[in-house]
Amino acid sequence: MNQANSTLNYQQVSIQNIELGMYVVGIAQQTCANEIKQTGRVTSKSQIQELHRLGVRSVWIDPSRTRQAAAQPQAVARDGGQGSSDNGKDESRPKQEQRIRRLYQEAKSMQVKLFRNLKKGEPVQVAELEAIADDLVDCIFDNRDALFCLARIREKDSYLMEHSLNVGMLLANFGRFLELERPILRELTIGGLLHDTGKIMIPDAVLHKPAKLSDDEFTLMKSHVTHSIELLRDAKGITDIMMTVAACHHERLDGRGYPHGLAAERLYLYARMSTIVDVYDALTADRCYKPGMPATAAFRILLQGAGSQFDEDLVRKFIKCMGIHPVGSLVKLQSGKLAIVVERNELAPLQPKVKVIYSTIGQHHLEVKLLDLARAGANESIESAVDPKAYGIDLRRYLA
C-alpha cells in the first residue's frame, strides 16, 4: 500500500484532519476487522462522523482530485446509497442541482471533444475520460435521480454524443444495482462513452437518414462496431471490460447479432448488460427519424426479447434498477393531474417524488409543485404512465 500510494502521490490523513472536498481513495487504518470500502469526495461532516463511527482512524486521499467542496458534485457516501442530500441538512437542493448540471455539461463537452478529435484522426485518449467517469460514478451513488433527470433532456442533433454518455451512466447505474465493484463501474462508464466511436466512420447521409435504411445502408451501419474495435484495440488504457461494451452491444443470446454472431455461451455479464442498456436508451431517445417512446413501452420491448435477444434475468433486474416509473418519465395521477417523476422511492417504488405540472381535466398547465407520494397526506397515487407528446408537453421545460 505504501509503495503504491507513494507512486500515485496519495497522502495519509487522520480522521481528525479530513476536510470537505478531499477525495478518499481508501482506508489506511481502522479498528474493525472487516474492510470498509469508502471512496469518493467528502462533502459533509456526517460522512466524516460515519467513518469515525465505523472505526476508521486514517484514510488515503488523492490530492489531485481534492477540490473545494463548494465547487463539487455531491460526493459518494457508501451508506446504502443515501447521500447527505436526503436529509437536506448539509446543502440546499438548488446548490446540489447546480453542481450536477455542471458535471453533466462537463461530461457532454468531453464527449464532443472525444468525437471531434477522433474525426481528426487522433487516437483515443482513455486517460482524459477517467476523471469524468469517476465523477459520474460518484454522482450515481448519491444523486443519480437528479443526474438522470438531466439525461432526459435530449437533442435530436446530438444523439450520438448523448447516447454514448447515457449508455455509460446507465451501465454504471445498472452495475451499482448488481453490486459490482466500483473500479468496474468506472470501466463500464468509459466503455459506454466509447462504445459507438466507430460511427464517425459512417457517412452522415446514412447515420442521420430520416427514413428506413436500405439493406446496403444497414450493412454499412452495422460496420460501426468493427470500426469501434479497430479504433480502441491499440488505445492506451483500454481494458477488456471497455472493449466488451464496444464490441458486444449488438450481439444477441441467440447468435443472430453482429458483428460476430456470438451466442449465449460466449456472451458474459458485461456484454449482456450492454445490449440491454444500449437498446433501452435508443428506444427512449428522440431520433431524427422517430420520437422516443416512454420507458414503460421500452420495458415491454426488452421483455419481449428476453431469452432470445436479451438475458431474461438481467432484463428484469434492469427494470427493477430503473424503477417502474423511471426518473424523468411523465405519469398521470388519479386526480387527473400530470406529474414528472423526479426522485425514486426504493422502499415504495409506486410512490416516488413527482413534480405536478398539468391538469388533464382543465387542460392547462399548473404551478409546479413538488409532491412526495409516499408521505402521509399526499392523497395522490399514480394511475398510469403517459406520453408527453399526447399532451404537447415539453419535459425539457421542467427538467432543465
Salt bridges, closest charged atoms under 4 A:
GLU50 OE2 - ARG53 NH2 2.63
GLU91 OE2 - ARG99 NH1 2.24
GLU128 OE1 - LYS113 NZ 3.77
GLU130 OE1 - ARG186 NH2 3.40
ASP134 OD2 - ARG65 NH1 3.20
ASP134 OD1 - ARG182 NH1 2.97
ASP134 OD2 - ARG186 NE 3.31
ASP135 OD1 - ARG41 NH1 3.33
ASP135 OD1 - ARG65 NH2 4.00
ASP135 OD2 - ARG67 NH2 3.66
ASP138 OD1 - ARG182 NH2 2.56
ASP145 OD1 - ARG344 NE 3.25
GLU155 OE2 - ARG396 NH1 3.21
GLU162 OE2 - LYS108 NZ 3.14
GLU162 OE1 - ARG154 NE 3.58
GLU181 OE2 - LYS37 NZ 2.82
ASP196 OD2 - HIS163 NE2 3.72
ASP196 OD2 - HIS195 NE2 3.31
ASP196 OD2 - LYS199 NZ 3.39
ASP196 OD1 - HIS224 NE2 3.25
ASP196 OD1 - HIS249 NE2 3.35
ASP204 OD1 - HIS208 NE2 3.95
GLU217 OE1 - LYS209 NZ 2.71
GLU230 OE1 - HIS227 ND1 3.80
ASP254 OD2 - ARG252 NH2 2.69
ASP278 OD1 - HIS163 NE2 2.77
ASP278 OD1 - HIS195 NE2 3.17
ASP281 OD1 - ARG154 NH1 3.01
ASP281 OD2 - HIS163 ND1 2.68
ASP311 OD2 - ARG272 NH1 2.65
GLU312 OE2 - ARG316 NH2 3.34
ASP313 OD2 - LYS317 NZ 3.15
GLU343 OE1 - ARG93 NH1 3.54
GLU343 OE2 - LYS353 NZ 3.76
GLU346 OE2 - ARG144 NH2 2.13
GLU346 OE2 - ARG344 NH2 3.96
ASP372 OD2 - ARG375 NE 3.73
GLU383 OE2 - LYS332 NZ 3.97
ASP387 OD1 - LYS389 NZ 3.10
ASP394 OD1 - ARG396 NE 3.14
